[in-house]
Amino acid sequence: MLSIAALGATITAGAATDADGAAHPALGAATVTPTLLSAGSTRNTVPALARVSVDVRVPTEAAQDWIDARMRDLAARTPGARLEVQGGRQRPPMQPESSAELFALASRLAAELGQEPLRGIAVGGASDGNHTAAVGCPTLDGLGAVGGGAHADTEYVDIAHMVPRTRLLAELITRTRTRSRTWPEPGPTRGGTS
C-alpha cells in the first residue's frame, strides 16, 4: 500500500518526465489512487492475505505503459511477504483529437439552438467511450446531464438543463446520421483488456 501511495505521489508531484508519462498539455497528469483495501478476518489477528485495488487514470499510452511497468516493479517490504500484481490496462486513454470534430459539431448545434456554449474538459475518465474513441469512432463522453460532483455523495443533476440537453443530443444524432459516411474509417489501435 505504501509503495502504491509513493508511486501516486511521484506521478502527482510531476517527477515523471515527458517520455515516461508526465502531464499532457491538454489532459493533465496521470493519477494512481488506491481505492479498495481488504485484509484479515478478525481485529486481533495478523492477516494472512491483503488486497488493494488501484484506480489508474492516464493521459497517454506512454504514461499507461510507464505506470504499468512501475506497478509490476513493486516489491513486498515485509520479510516473508509476497506481492502479486494482477490485472493491468483496462481502458486506453481518450485523446482530445478523437472527439474534436464531433465536439465542434455539438458546439455549433448548441449555438444554433440558443444554448450556452459547451465546455470541453479532460477529466481522466475511464468509460466505455475510451474504447470507441480508440478504434476511431468519434466519441463524446459526458454529453449527458449537466451537473456536478460525479460519483460522489455530492453528485447532482441540474434539472433545468435536461430538456435543452436532450434537444441538443437529438439534433446531434440527426446530423451525425446524415454525415455518417464522412467520418474517418477506424484505424488500428492498441486496446486494453476488460
VOTOR-25947 format. One record per residue: x, y, z of N, C-alpha, C, O in turn; residue in three letters; chain; residue number from 1. Coordinates in steps of 0.05 Angstrom, whole numbers, plus 5000, padded with zeros to 4 digits. Example, Ala and Ser with C-alpha at 12.3 -4.5 7.8 and 13.67 -1.06 7.14 Angstrom:
REM VOTOR-25947
> 5264;4886;5156;5246;4910;5156;5264;4934;5156;5285;4934;5169;ala;A;1
> 5257;4955;5142;5273;4979;5143;5258;5001;5157;5268;5023;5161;ser;A;2
END
This chain:
REM VOTOR-25947
> 5017;4976;5000;5000;5000;5000;5018;5025;5000;5012;5044;4985;met;A;1
> 5039;5025;5016;5056;5048;5018;5071;5052;4991;5074;5075;4982;leu;A;2
> 5078;5030;4978;5092;5033;4952;5073;5045;4931;5082;5062;4915;ser;A;3
> 5048;5037;4931;5029;5048;4912;5024;5077;4918;5023;5093;4899;ile;A;4
> 5021;5084;4943;5018;5112;4950;5042;5129;4942;5039;5151;4932;ala;A;5
> 5066;5118;4946;5090;5132;4938;5091;5136;4908;5100;5157;4898;ala;A;6
> 5083;5115;4892;5082;5117;4863;5063;5139;4855;5069;5155;4838;leu;A;7
> 5040;5140;4868;5020;5161;4862;5030;5188;4868;5026;5207;4852;gly;A;8
> 5044;5191;4890;5055;5217;4898;5077;5226;4879;5079;5250;4872;ala;A;9
> 5093;5207;4869;5114;5214;4850;5102;5225;4824;5111;5244;4813;thr;A;10
> 5081;5211;4815;5068;5220;4790;5055;5247;4794;5057;5265;4777;ile;A;11
> 5040;5249;4816;5026;5274;4821;5045;5298;4824;5038;5320;4816;thr;A;12
> 5068;5293;4836;5087;5314;4840;5101;5322;4815;5117;5341;4814;ala;A;13
> 5097;5307;4793;5109;5313;4768;5138;5303;4765;5153;5314;4750;gly;A;14
> 5145;5282;4781;5172;5272;4779;5177;5257;4754;5201;5253;4746;ala;A;15
> 5156;5248;4740;5160;5234;4715;5167;5253;4693;5160;5277;4694;ala;A;16
> 5182;5244;4673;5189;5261;4650;5170;5257;4627;5153;5238;4629;thr;A;17
> 5172;5273;4606;5153;5270;4584;5153;5242;4572;5132;5232;4565;asp;A;18
> 5177;5230;4570;5179;5203;4558;5165;5182;4575;5156;5162;4564;ala;A;19
> 5162;5186;4601;5150;5166;4617;5124;5174;4630;5117;5164;4652;asp;A;20
> 5110;5192;4618;5083;5197;4627;5078;5222;4643;5060;5222;4660;gly;A;21
> 5093;5243;4639;5088;5268;4653;5062;5281;4643;5049;5270;4626;ala;A;22
> 5055;5303;4655;5030;5316;4648;5028;5322;4618;5046;5332;4606;ala;A;23
> 5004;5316;4608;4998;5321;4580;4987;5350;4579;4973;5358;4598;his;A;24
> 4994;5366;4559;4986;5394;4558;4956;5398;4560;4947;5418;4572;pro;A;25
> 4940;5380;4549;4911;5384;4550;4897;5365;4570;4877;5372;4581;ala;A;26
> 4909;5342;4575;4896;5322;4591;4906;5321;4620;4893;5309;4637;leu;A;27
> 4928;5334;4626;4938;5335;4653;4955;5311;4660;4964;5296;4642;gly;A;28
> 4959;5307;4685;4977;5286;4695;4962;5260;4700;4938;5260;4703;ala;A;29
> 4977;5238;4700;4966;5212;4707;4960;5212;4738;4973;5227;4753;ala;A;30
> 4942;5196;4746;4936;5192;4775;4936;5163;4782;4928;5146;4766;thr;A;31
> 4946;5157;4805;4947;5129;4816;4934;5131;4843;4945;5143;4862;val;A;32
> 4910;5119;4847;4895;5122;4871;4887;5094;4882;4870;5081;4870;thr;A;33
> 4898;5086;4905;4888;5062;4918;4858;5067;4926;4853;5087;4939;pro;A;34
> 4840;5049;4919;4812;5054;4923;4799;5034;4942;4782;5042;4959;thr;A;35
> 4806;5009;4941;4794;4989;4959;4816;4973;4972;4835;4965;4959;leu;A;36
> 4813;4969;4998;4833;4954;5013;4818;4934;5031;4799;4942;5045;leu;A;37
> 4826;4909;5030;4814;4890;5048;4836;4871;5059;4855;4864;5045;ser;A;38
> 4833;4863;5084;4852;4845;5096;4841;4833;5121;4824;4845;5135;ala;A;39
> 4849;4809;5127;4843;4796;5152;4815;4787;5156;4798;4790;5138;gly;A;40
> 4811;4774;5179;4784;4763;5185;4775;4771;5213;4751;4769;5219;ser;A;41
> 4793;4780;5230;4786;4790;5256;4804;4813;5263;4825;4817;5250;thr;A;42
> 4796;4829;5283;4812;4853;5291;4839;4845;5304;4858;4861;5302;arg;A;43
> 4840;4823;5317;4864;4817;5333;4881;4794;5320;4896;4780;5335;asn;A;44
> 4881;4791;5294;4896;4771;5280;4912;4784;5258;4901;4800;5242;thr;A;45
> 4937;4777;5255;4953;4787;5233;4942;4774;5207;4940;4750;5206;val;A;46
> 4934;4790;5188;4922;4779;5163;4941;4762;5148;4965;4768;5145;pro;A;47
> 4931;4740;5138;4946;4722;5120;4946;4732;5092;4963;4726;5076;ala;A;48
> 4926;4749;5085;4923;4759;5058;4912;4787;5059;4894;4793;5075;leu;A;49
> 4921;4804;5041;4910;4831;5038;4908;4837;5008;4924;4827;4992;ala;A;50
> 4888;4853;5001;4884;4860;4973;4880;4890;4972;4868;4902;4990;arg;A;51
> 4890;4902;4951;4885;4931;4946;4878;4934;4917;4892;4923;4899;val;A;52
> 4858;4949;4911;4851;4956;4884;4861;4985;4878;4860;5002;4896;ser;A;53
> 4870;4989;4854;4882;5015;4848;4869;5025;4822;4867;5011;4802;val;A;54
> 4861;5050;4823;4849;5064;4800;4871;5081;4788;4883;5098;4801;asp;A;55
> 4877;5075;4762;4898;5090;4748;4885;5104;4725;4872;5092;4708;val;A;56
> 4890;5130;4723;4880;5147;4701;4904;5158;4687;4921;5170;4700;arg;A;57
> 4904;5156;4660;4928;5165;4645;4920;5182;4621;4899;5178;4609;val;A;58
> 4937;5201;4614;4932;5218;4591;4941;5206;4565;4930;5213;4544;pro;A;59
> 4961;5188;4566;4972;5177;4541;4979;5148;4545;4981;5138;4567;thr;A;60
> 4983;5134;4522;4991;5106;4524;5019;5104;4536;5025;5084;4549;glu;A;61
> 5036;5123;4530;5063;5123;4542;5061;5124;4573;5076;5109;4586;ala;A;62
> 5044;5140;4583;5040;5141;4612;5029;5115;4623;5036;5106;4644;ala;A;63
> 5010;5103;4607;4998;5078;4615;5020;5056;4617;5021;5041;4637;gln;A;64
> 5037;5055;4597;5059;5035;4597;5078;5040;4620;5086;5021;4634;asp;A;65
> 5085;5065;4625;5104;5072;4646;5093;5064;4674;5107;5052;4690;trp;A;66
> 5068;5071;4679;5056;5065;4705;5052;5034;4708;5057;5024;4729;ile;A;67
> 5044;5021;4687;5041;4992;4688;5068;4979;4695;5069;4961;4712;asp;A;68
> 5089;4988;4683;5116;4977;4689;5124;4983;4718;5135;4965;4731;ala;A;69
> 5118;5007;4728;5125;5014;4756;5109;4997;4775;5119;4988;4795;arg;A;70
> 5083;4992;4769;5067;4975;4786;5078;4947;4787;5079;4935;4809;met;A;71
> 5087;4937;4765;5098;4909;4764;5125;4908;4777;5134;4886;4784;arg;A;72
> 5138;4931;4780;5164;4931;4794;5162;4933;4824;5182;4930;4838;asp;A;73
> 5137;4937;4835;5134;4939;4864;5143;4913;4877;5140;4891;4866;leu;A;74
> 5154;4915;4901;5163;4892;4916;5152;4894;4945;5149;4915;4956;ala;A;75
> 5148;4871;4957;5139;4870;4985;5161;4881;5002;5185;4877;4997;ala;A;76
> 5153;4896;5023;5172;4908;5042;5175;4892;5068;5194;4897;5083;arg;A;77
> 5157;4874;5073;5157;4858;5097;5171;4832;5092;5162;4817;5074;thr;A;78
> 5191;4824;5108;5204;4798;5104;5184;4775;5105;5167;4774;5123;pro;A;79
> 5185;4757;5086;5167;4735;5084;5141;4740;5070;5126;4722;5064;gly;A;80
> 5136;4765;5064;5111;4772;5049;5116;4769;5019;5139;4770;5010;ala;A;81
> 5095;4765;5004;5096;4763;4976;5077;4783;4964;5055;4787;4974;arg;A;82
> 5084;4796;4942;5067;4815;4929;5062;4805;4901;5081;4799;4886;leu;A;83
> 5037;4805;4893;5029;4796;4866;5012;4817;4854;4991;4825;4865;glu;A;84
> 5020;4827;4831;5004;4847;4816;4987;4833;4796;4998;4819;4778;val;A;85
> 4961;4836;4797;4943;4824;4778;4930;4846;4762;4929;4869;4771;gln;A;86
> 4919;4839;4739;4905;4859;4723;4925;4875;4706;4947;4866;4702;gly;A;87
> 4916;4897;4697;4932;4914;4680;4914;4934;4666;4893;4942;4676;gly;A;88
> 4923;4942;4643;4908;4962;4627;4879;4952;4623;4875;4929;4615;arg;A;89
> 4860;4970;4628;4832;4963;4623;4820;4981;4602;4802;4972;4587;gln;A;90
> 4829;5005;4600;4818;5024;4580;4840;5041;4569;4857;5051;4584;arg;A;91
> 4840;5044;4543;4860;5062;4531;4853;5091;4538;4830;5097;4541;pro;A;92
> 4873;5108;4540;4866;5136;4545;4852;5148;4522;4856;5141;4499;pro;A;93
> 4834;5167;4527;4819;5181;4506;4834;5207;4498;4838;5224;4515;met;A;94
> 4843;5208;4474;4858;5231;4464;4838;5253;4455;4818;5246;4443;gln;A;95
> 4845;5278;4459;4827;5300;4451;4820;5300;4421;4797;5307;4414;pro;A;96
> 4839;5292;4404;4833;5292;4376;4812;5272;4368;4800;5274;4346;glu;A;97
> 4807;5252;4385;4787;5232;4378;4758;5244;4379;4740;5232;4367;ser;A;98
> 4755;5266;4392;4728;5278;4393;4727;5306;4382;4706;5319;4383;ser;A;99
> 4749;5317;4372;4750;5345;4364;4729;5352;4343;4714;5372;4347;ala;A;100
> 4726;5337;4322;4707;5343;4301;4678;5341;4311;4661;5358;4305;glu;A;101
> 4672;5320;4326;4645;5316;4337;4639;5338;4358;4616;5347;4359;leu;A;102
> 4659;5345;4374;4654;5366;4394;4649;5393;4380;4631;5408;4388;phe;A;103
> 4663;5398;4358;4658;5423;4343;4630;5424;4332;4617;5444;4333;ala;A;104
> 4620;5401;4322;4593;5400;4312;4573;5404;4335;4554;5419;4332;leu;A;105
> 4577;5391;4357;4559;5394;4380;4559;5423;4390;4538;5434;4397;ala;A;106
> 4582;5436;4389;4584;5464;4398;4568;5482;4379;4554;5501;4387;ser;A;107
> 4571;5477;4353;4555;5493;4333;4525;5489;4337;4510;5508;4336;arg;A;108
> 4517;5464;4341;4489;5458;4345;4478;5472;4371;4456;5482;4371;leu;A;109
> 4494;5472;4392;4486;5485;4417;4481;5515;4411;4461;5526;4421;ala;A;110
> 4499;5527;4396;4495;5556;4389;4470;5560;4372;4455;5578;4377;ala;A;111
> 4466;5542;4352;4442;5544;4335;4416;5541;4352;4396;5554;4345;glu;A;112
> 4417;5525;4373;4394;5521;4390;4391;5542;4411;4373;5541;4428;leu;A;113
> 4409;5561;4411;4408;5583;4431;4417;5574;4459;4409;5587;4479;gly;A;114
> 4433;5554;4461;4442;5544;4487;4469;5556;4493;4483;5566;4476;gln;A;115
> 4475;5555;4519;4501;5565;4528;4524;5549;4515;4520;5525;4509;glu;A;116
> 4547;5560;4511;4569;5546;4498;4577;5521;4514;4577;5521;4539;pro;A;117
> 4584;5500;4499;4594;5476;4512;4622;5480;4521;4637;5495;4509;leu;A;118
> 4629;5466;4542;4657;5467;4552;4669;5440;4549;4658;5420;4558;arg;A;119
> 4692;5439;4536;4706;5414;4534;4726;5412;4557;4743;5429;4560;gly;A;120
> 4724;5391;4572;4743;5387;4594;4754;5359;4594;4741;5340;4585;ile;A;121
> 4778;5356;4603;4790;5329;4607;4789;5322;4636;4798;5337;4653;ala;A;122
> 4777;5299;4641;4774;5290;4669;4788;5264;4675;4787;5254;4698;val;A;123
> 4802;5253;4656;4817;5228;4661;4798;5205;4667;4805;5187;4681;gly;A;124
> 4775;5206;4655;4755;5185;4660;4762;5158;4649;4782;5155;4634;gly;A;125
> 4747;5139;4656;4752;5112;4647;4725;5100;4639;4715;5081;4652;ala;A;126
> 4714;5109;4617;4687;5100;4608;4690;5081;4584;4712;5078;4573;ser;A;127
> 4668;5070;4576;4668;5054;4552;4675;5071;4527;4683;5060;4507;asp;A;128
> 4670;5097;4529;4677;5115;4508;4707;5114;4501;4714;5120;4478;gly;A;129
> 4724;5107;4520;4752;5105;4515;4757;5083;4494;4775;5086;4477;asn;A;130
> 4741;5062;4494;4745;5040;4475;4735;5049;4447;4749;5044;4427;his;A;131
> 4712;5062;4446;4702;5071;4420;4721;5091;4407;4726;5090;4383;thr;A;132
> 4731;5110;4423;4749;5130;4412;4775;5117;4402;4786;5126;4382;ala;A;133
> 4784;5097;4416;4810;5085;4409;4809;5070;4383;4829;5067;4370;ala;A;134
> 4785;5061;4375;4783;5048;4349;4774;5067;4326;4768;5058;4304;val;A;135
> 4774;5092;4332;4769;5112;4312;4740;5122;4309;4734;5137;4291;gly;A;136
> 4723;5114;4327;4695;5123;4327;4694;5150;4341;4701;5152;4364;cys;A;137
> 4684;5171;4327;4681;5197;4340;4665;5194;4365;4643;5183;4365;pro;A;138
> 4675;5203;4388;4663;5198;4414;4662;5223;4431;4683;5236;4434;thr;A;139
> 4639;5229;4441;4637;5250;4462;4629;5236;4488;4609;5221;4489;leu;A;140
> 4644;5240;4508;4639;5227;4534;4630;5249;4553;4644;5269;4556;asp;A;141
> 4608;5245;4566;4598;5265;4585;4579;5285;4572;4576;5308;4583;gly;A;142
> 4566;5278;4551;4547;5297;4538;4520;5296;4551;4501;5311;4544;leu;A;143
> 4517;5278;4570;4491;5274;4583;4483;5297;4601;4485;5321;4594;gly;A;144
> 4473;5291;4624;4462;5311;4642;4483;5331;4651;4506;5325;4654;ala;A;145
> 4473;5356;4655;4490;5377;4666;4488;5376;4696;4466;5374;4707;val;A;146
> 4510;5377;4710;4510;5376;4739;4538;5377;4749;4555;5391;4738;gly;A;147
> 4543;5363;4771;4570;5363;4782;4573;5341;4803;4554;5327;4809;gly;A;148
> 4597;5339;4815;4602;5320;4836;4601;5291;4827;4593;5274;4843;gly;A;149
> 4609;5285;4803;4606;5258;4792;4618;5237;4811;4640;5240;4821;ala;A;150
> 4602;5216;4814;4610;5192;4830;4616;5199;4859;4631;5184;4872;his;A;151
> 4604;5220;4870;4609;5227;4898;4582;5231;4912;4561;5232;4899;ala;A;152
> 4582;5233;4938;4558;5238;4953;4545;5265;4945;4521;5269;4950;asp;A;153
> 4561;5283;4934;4551;5309;4927;4541;5311;4898;4535;5333;4888;thr;A;154
> 4540;5288;4884;4532;5288;4856;4504;5299;4853;4486;5293;4869;glu;A;155
> 4500;5316;4832;4473;5327;4827;4469;5331;4797;4488;5332;4781;tyr;A;156
> 4444;5334;4789;4436;5340;4761;4420;5366;4762;4402;5369;4779;val;A;157
> 4427;5384;4744;4412;5409;4742;4388;5404;4724;4390;5403;4699;asp;A;158
> 4364;5401;4736;4340;5393;4721;4333;5414;4699;4323;5406;4679;ile;A;159
> 4339;5439;4704;4332;5460;4684;4347;5455;4657;4338;5465;4637;ala;A;160
> 4369;5440;4658;4384;5435;4633;4376;5409;4619;4386;5404;4597;his;A;161
> 4359;5393;4631;4353;5367;4619;4339;5369;4592;4348;5355;4573;met;A;162
> 4319;5385;4589;4305;5387;4563;4323;5400;4542;4325;5389;4520;val;A;163
> 4337;5422;4547;4355;5433;4527;4377;5413;4519;4384;5411;4496;pro;A;164
> 4388;5399;4538;4410;5380;4532;4399;5357;4515;4412;5347;4497;arg;A;165
> 4374;5348;4521;4361;5327;4505;4357;5337;4476;4360;5322;4457;thr;A;166
> 4349;5362;4473;4346;5373;4446;4372;5373;4431;4374;5366;4407;arg;A;167
> 4393;5381;4445;4420;5381;4432;4428;5353;4424;4438;5349;4402;leu;A;168
> 4424;5334;4441;4431;5306;4435;4415;5296;4411;4426;5283;4393;leu;A;169
> 4389;5302;4410;4372;5293;4388;4381;5306;4362;4383;5292;4341;ala;A;170
> 4388;5331;4362;4398;5344;4338;4425;5333;4330;4431;5330;4306;glu;A;171
> 4442;5328;4349;4468;5316;4343;4465;5289;4330;4480;5282;4311;leu;A;172
> 4447;5272;4340;4442;5246;4328;4432;5249;4299;4441;5235;4281;ile;A;173
> 4413;5268;4295;4402;5272;4269;4424;5281;4249;4426;5270;4227;thr;A;174
> 4441;5300;4257;4462;5310;4240;4483;5289;4234;4493;5287;4212;arg;A;175
> 4491;5273;4255;4512;5253;4250;4502;5230;4233;4517;5218;4218;thr;A;176
> 4476;5224;4234;4465;5203;4216;4468;5212;4187;4473;5195;4170;arg;A;177
> 4464;5237;4182;4466;5246;4154;4495;5249;4145;4501;5249;4121;thr;A;178
> 4513;5251;4165;4542;5254;4158;4557;5228;4161;4581;5227;4157;arg;A;179
> 4544;5206;4169;4558;5182;4177;4578;5172;4156;4598;5158;4163;ser;A;180
> 4574;5177;4131;4592;5168;4111;4617;5185;4109;4636;5177;4095;arg;A;181
> 4618;5208;4122;4641;5226;4120;4660;5223;4143;4682;5234;4143;thr;A;182
> 4653;5207;4164;4671;5204;4187;4694;5186;4178;4691;5169;4160;trp;A;183
> 4718;5191;4188;4741;5174;4181;4737;5145;4188;4723;5138;4207;pro;A;184
> 4749;5128;4172;4748;5099;4178;4764;5094;4203;4784;5106;4208;glu;A;185
> 4754;5075;4219;4770;5068;4243;4798;5058;4236;4801;5044;4216;pro;A;186
> 4817;5066;4251;4845;5058;4247;4854;5037;4267;4839;5032;4286;gly;A;187
> 4877;5026;4263;4887;5006;4282;4893;5020;4309;4902;5043;4309;pro;A;188
> 4890;5006;4330;4896;5017;4356;4905;4994;4375;4901;4971;4369;thr;A;189
> 4917;5002;4396;4925;4982;4416;4904;4984;4438;4903;5004;4452;arg;A;190
> 4888;4964;4441;4867;4964;4461;4877;4952;4488;4898;4941;4489;gly;A;191
> 4860;4955;4508;4866;4943;4534;4849;4918;4539;4834;4910;4522;gly;A;192
> 4853;4907;4562;4837;4884;4570;4813;4894;4585;4814;4915;4598;thr;A;193
> 4792;4879;4585;4768;4887;4600;4767;4873;4626;4748;4878;4642;ser;A;194
END
